[in-house]
Amino acid sequence: MQPPPERTDVLVSVNDEHLERLGAVAEELRSAGLKVNQVMDDLGVVTGSIDSAEMERLSAVDGVASVERAREVGIPPPDSPVQ
């Protein structure tokens, strides 16, 4: 039995010319394998996760400007010596 594919969290930016059809672009991203977490209408960004091996498929969706791996940012606790 093979382990499940590794999923990667991504941020997909939509071209300005396609912002009026952001919902349709999000549906096309779903069809390309993206598990959509959030559609940010004001920013023209769709967040979600996809099998790492399938990430390139997202760039081929009409209206996609860029696809980036999501990054985590951490802030140390208030009592930490590094601020």
C-alpha positions as CSV (number, residue, x, y, z in Angstrom):
1,M,0.0,0.0,0.0
2,Q,1.4,3.4,-1.0
3,P,1.4,6.4,1.3
4,P,-1.0,9.2,0.4
5,P,0.5,11.9,-1.8
6,E,2.2,14.8,-0.1
7,R,0.0,17.9,-0.2
8,T,1.4,21.4,-0.5
9,D,-0.4,24.6,0.6
10,V,-0.5,27.2,-2.2
11,L,-1.5,30.7,-2.9
12,V,-2.8,31.3,-6.4
13,S,-2.9,34.9,-7.7
14,V,-5.4,35.7,-10.5
15,N,-4.7,38.2,-13.3
16,D,-6.4,41.5,-13.0
17,E,-8.3,40.9,-16.3
18,H,-9.9,37.8,-14.7
19,L,-11.0,39.2,-11.3
20,E,-14.6,39.6,-12.4
21,R,-14.7,35.8,-12.9
22,L,-12.7,34.8,-9.8
23,G,-15.4,32.2,-8.8
24,A,-15.1,30.5,-12.2
25,V,-11.3,30.5,-11.9
26,A,-11.6,28.9,-8.5
27,E,-13.8,26.2,-10.0
28,E,-11.3,25.5,-12.7
29,L,-8.6,25.3,-10.1
30,R,-10.7,22.7,-8.3
31,S,-11.0,20.7,-11.5
32,A,-7.2,20.9,-11.8
33,G,-6.8,19.2,-8.4
34,L,-6.8,22.1,-5.9
35,K,-8.6,21.7,-2.6
36,V,-9.8,25.3,-2.2
37,N,-9.7,26.6,1.3
38,Q,-10.5,30.3,0.7
39,V,-11.3,32.7,-2.2
40,M,-10.2,36.2,-1.3
41,D,-12.3,38.4,-3.7
42,D,-10.7,41.7,-2.6
43,L,-7.1,40.4,-3.2
44,G,-7.8,38.2,-6.2
45,V,-6.2,35.2,-4.4
46,V,-7.3,31.6,-4.0
47,T,-5.7,29.5,-1.2
48,G,-5.7,25.8,-1.0
49,S,-3.7,22.6,-1.1
50,I,-2.7,20.2,-3.9
51,D,-0.7,17.1,-4.4
52,S,2.9,18.4,-4.8
53,A,3.4,16.5,-8.0
54,E,0.3,18.2,-9.6
55,M,1.2,21.8,-8.7
56,E,2.3,22.8,-12.2
57,R,-1.3,22.0,-13.5
58,L,-2.5,25.1,-11.6
59,S,-0.4,27.5,-13.7
60,A,-2.2,26.2,-16.9
61,V,-5.6,27.4,-15.7
62,D,-6.8,30.4,-17.7
63,G,-6.6,33.6,-15.5
64,V,-3.8,32.4,-13.2
65,A,-1.0,34.9,-12.8
66,S,1.2,32.9,-10.3
67,V,1.2,29.9,-8.0
68,E,3.4,30.1,-4.8
69,R,3.9,27.7,-2.0
70,A,2.4,29.1,1.2
71,R,4.8,30.0,3.9
72,E,4.3,30.0,7.7
73,V,5.5,32.9,9.7
74,G,5.9,32.6,13.5
75,I,6.2,35.2,16.2
76,P,8.1,34.4,19.4
77,P,6.1,34.5,22.6
78,P,6.2,37.9,24.5
79,D,8.5,36.5,27.2
80,S,11.1,35.2,24.6
81,P,14.5,36.8,24.7
82,V,14.4,37.4,20.9
83,Q,11.9,40.1,19.9
